[in-house]
Structure formats: C-alpha cells, structure tokens
C-alpha cells in the first residue's frame, strides 16, 4: 500500500497536479499492470486528500450570521 505521509504534506494544488499526471499515465495505457495498480492506489489517496482540503476550505468560507452583534449561528456560503 502507498505511504500517505507525503500526501498529507501536499498542498491542494500540488496534490491535484500529481493526480492529473496519474490520470494521464493511466489513460495512456503505457504503464505495466503492476505499476498501473500502484499508481491507481496513489491516485485514490490523492483524490481523498483533495476532497478533504476542499471540505476544509468550504468550512472556512462559511460565514457567521450576526444578529444584533451576537453570533447566532453559521450559514453556508453561496458560490453561485
């Protein structure tokens, strides 16, 4: 199985770049089977890492709703 310590240290952008390279490698069909499996496993871990980073960013973007100067809760940010 792939070591995840190096993945945890990656920024979203770096993880996404590596994931894009993995997709290109797999789509090309040029990698041997064992390498393809290993690369696919790493790609799955990178995808999960990117999703975790995006969720953390979404939570940070949520805005606090103020009612009479007091925080009354949170409201999801709207991106449309």
C-alpha positions as a Python dict, from the first residue, in 0.01 Angstrom:
ca = {
    (1, 'X'): (0, 0, 0),
    (2, 'X'): (112, 358, -64),
    (3, 'X'): (264, 564, 217),
    (4, 'X'): (31, 855, 296),
    (5, 'X'): (272, 1072, 499),
    (6, 'X'): (400, 1251, 188),
    (7, 'X'): (45, 1300, 59),
    (8, 'X'): (-69, 1459, 386),
    (9, 'X'): (205, 1721, 346),
    (10, 'X'): (95, 1822, -6),
    (11, 'X'): (-96, 2140, -77),
    (12, 'X'): (-422, 2105, -267),
    (13, 'X'): (-260, 2241, -582),
    (14, 'X'): (37, 2003, -568),
    (15, 'X'): (-187, 1704, -497),
    (16, 'X'): (-414, 1798, -787),
    (17, 'X'): (-117, 1831, -1026),
    (18, 'X'): (9, 1487, -928),
    (19, 'X'): (-340, 1342, -961),
    (20, 'X'): (-367, 1488, -1313),
    (21, 'X'): (-33, 1325, -1406),
    (22, 'X'): (-158, 993, -1272),
    (23, 'X'): (-476, 1017, -1478),
    (24, 'X'): (-270, 1089, -1790),
    (25, 'X'): (-47, 789, -1717),
    (26, 'X'): (-341, 557, -1670),
    (27, 'X'): (-526, 689, -1974),
    (28, 'X'): (-220, 637, -2193),
    (29, 'X'): (-223, 265, -2120),
    (30, 'X'): (155, 257, -2144),
    (31, 'X'): (232, 160, -1784),
    (32, 'X'): (274, -208, -1693),
    (33, 'X'): (-10, -364, -1494),
    (34, 'X'): (163, -365, -1153),
    (35, 'X'): (271, -3, -1196),
    (36, 'X'): (-80, 93, -1305),
    (37, 'X'): (-227, -64, -991),
    (38, 'X'): (24, 115, -768),
    (39, 'X'): (-34, 447, -944),
    (40, 'X'): (-412, 399, -922),
    (41, 'X'): (-387, 339, -545),
    (42, 'X'): (-186, 659, -503),
    (43, 'X'): (-438, 843, -718),
    (44, 'X'): (-722, 730, -493),
    (45, 'X'): (-533, 862, -189),
    (46, 'X'): (-462, 1192, -366),
    (47, 'X'): (-831, 1225, -459),
    (48, 'X'): (-933, 1174, -96),
    (49, 'X'): (-672, 1428, 15),
    (50, 'X'): (-802, 1687, -233),
    (51, 'X'): (-1160, 1627, -120),
    (52, 'X'): (-1054, 1673, 243),
    (53, 'X'): (-876, 2000, 157),
    (54, 'X'): (-1180, 2127, -36),
    (55, 'X'): (-1412, 2045, 253),
    (56, 'X'): (-1183, 2229, 495),
    (57, 'X'): (-1181, 2531, 263),
    (58, 'X'): (-1559, 2522, 233),
    (59, 'X'): (-1595, 2522, 610),
    (60, 'X'): (-1357, 2817, 639),
    (61, 'X'): (-1561, 3013, 387),
    (62, 'X'): (-1885, 2968, 576),
    (63, 'X'): (-1990, 3298, 718),
    (64, 'X'): (-2105, 3377, 1065),
    (65, 'X'): (-2451, 3523, 1075),
    (66, 'X'): (-2468, 3814, 1313),
    (67, 'X'): (-2784, 3904, 1492),
    (68, 'X'): (-2765, 4223, 1698),
    (69, 'X'): (-2390, 4195, 1729),
    (70, 'X'): (-2406, 3839, 1859),
    (71, 'X'): (-2315, 3531, 1659),
    (72, 'X'): (-2637, 3339, 1616),
    (73, 'X'): (-2507, 3054, 1402),
    (74, 'X'): (-2344, 2984, 1072),
    (75, 'X'): (-2482, 2991, 725),
    (76, 'X'): (-2323, 2811, 430),
    (77, 'X'): (-2150, 3036, 182),
    (78, 'X'): (-2318, 3067, -156),
    (79, 'X'): (-2096, 3016, -461),
    (80, 'X'): (-2347, 3076, -739),
}
